[in-house]
Amino acid sequence: MTCWKTINISKEFGQNRLKIMSVFLGIMSFIVLFIPFSLLHHSVPLHDPALWQVLLGLITLPILHKLAHALPITFTSKEFKLNWYFKYRYMPFLKIKMRSSLSKRTSIIMMVAPTVVLTLPLLVLANVFPSYYPILIVFTSIHIGISLTDWLMLSFFIRAPKKCIVEKSKHNYDILVRSP
């Protein structure tokens, strides 16, 4: 196997630039989503959730995002391990550790899964429960901001050769092709 490309998003774009782009994308998506929803539901009385509900949603959103990445892998025969750890003592985080390589198709599905599993249902819920649409739009835009790195990785995976294998190391994704 020959390494076609090694991808490290933090090195490619820079950690600070990624954070700024992610926040900017989240704010822009909030503006773009909030205006049509506010025009659509302008006469609906709004209910604000309790602070603990909002905080619980903000804490579980990144965890659900990682679990959505793991969901397509569960349908394959590939082995992976979920590691829990706490950052800043109180923030739970989840890390996926792959024990084998993935095909290009599985890698693409894995990167698209959080958008399909979380973003789209949040938008549907904002339509179904119009009295809670502002907070659901906030959660949707935060998730869109979180998903920026996934979409950047997806762009590399789509451009990869058809019959490639994707391996994940600690900070990198290695796209491997069979040697001639």
N, C-alpha and C positions, 0 to 999 in steps of 0.2 A: 504494500500500500504506500502511496505517495501522498504527501500533504499538498493539497491544492491551495488551501488558504487557511490561515489561522486568524480567528476573529476575536478581538478583545475590544468590546464597545467602549470601555472606559479609556483605553489607550487611543482608539481611533478618533473619538470626539472630545475626550477630556471629561473628567468627572464633574467639574463645575459647569461646563457647557451643557452637559446632559441634564443636570439639575435645573438650570435656567430654562432650557428648551422644554423640559417636562412641566415646569410651573407655567410657562407661557402657553403651552398646548392645553393644559387644564383650564386656565383662565379663558382662553379663546373658545374652547369647547363649551364652557359654561355660558358664555355670551351667546354663542350660536344656538345652543339648545334652549336657553331660558326664554329668549324672545318669542319663538313660535309657541312654546308651551304656555307662556303667560297670555298670549293672544287667544289661544285655544281654550284656556280655562279661566278667562278673565272674570266670570261671574261666580265662580266656585268659592265658598268660604274656605280659608286655609286653616289647617291645624298644625301647630308646631309640636314636634316630638320633645320628650324630656331630654335634658342634657345627657343623662346616662345612656340613653338610647343612641344619641348621636355619637358619643365617645365610643360606645361599644361597636357601632358601625364602622367608625374610623379605624379601630384597632383590628377588627376582623377582616376588613377589606384586603389588606396585603396578604393575609393568611389564605383567604379564599382565592386570591389571585394565584398563589403558588399551588394550591390544591387543584385549581383548574388546569395548570400546566401538567400536573401529574395524572389527571384524568385520562387523557388519550394513551398514556403509557400503560395504564392498567389493562387496556384491551389488547396489548401485545404480550409477547412472552418475555419481554425484557425485564431485567431486575433493576429495582431502584430502592433507595432508602430515604425516608423522610427524617430529618434531624431538626429537633426543636431547640431553640436557644433564646435567651433574653438579651435584648440590647437596652442599655440605659436602665437596667434592673427591672423595668416594668413592661417594656414593649416585647411581646412574644413574636418571634420570627420563625419561619420554616424554611429549611434548605433541602433541596432535592439533590441527592447524590446518585448519579447513574453508575451502574456497574458494567454496562455494556454499551455498544454504539447503537445509533438509530439510523434508519434510512432517511433519505431526503423527505419523502412523503410524511413520515411520522414526525419528523422535526418541524415541518411546516404546520401540520395539524396541531402539534404541541404549542407552537407560538400563537396560533390563531384562537386556540381554545379559551383563554380568558375573555377575549372579546365576545365570543359567542355565548359563553356560560354566564358572564357577569354583566357586561355592558348592555347587550340587547335586552335581557330580562329587566334590568333597571329602567330602561326606556319604556318597556311595556308596562311595568308597574307604575311609572309616572302617568301613563295614560289611564290605567285601570283605577288608580287611587288619586284622582286629581287634587284632593285636598292636601296631599303630601308631596305634590310634584316638586316644590322648590328643594326640599332636602334630598329627594331622589335624583334630581338633576345635579346637585352638588356632589353626591356620591358617584354619579356617572362621570362627571368631569374629572374628579380625582382619579378614578380608575383609568380614564383615558390618558391622563398624565402619567400614571404608573406604567401603562402599557407602551409608552414610547420606545423603550429599549427593546421590547418584544418586536415591534414593527421594524425597527432598524435591523435586528437580527433576521427577521423574516425576509427583508430585502436581499440580504446576503445569501440566505438559503434558496431563494427563488432563482438567483443567478448562478447557483452552483450547477455542476454537471449533473446529468440525469441519473446516472448510476453511481452516486456517491454515498459515502457513509459519514455521519456526523458523530464525533466524539466530544464529550464535554470534560474538560479538566477543571481545575480549581477556578480559574478566571477566564479561560479561553474556550472557544468552540473550534475544533479542528475539523475541516472538511477534507476527507480522504478519498482518493480515487485509486482504482486498481492499476498497478503498474503494467505497462505493455510487455 
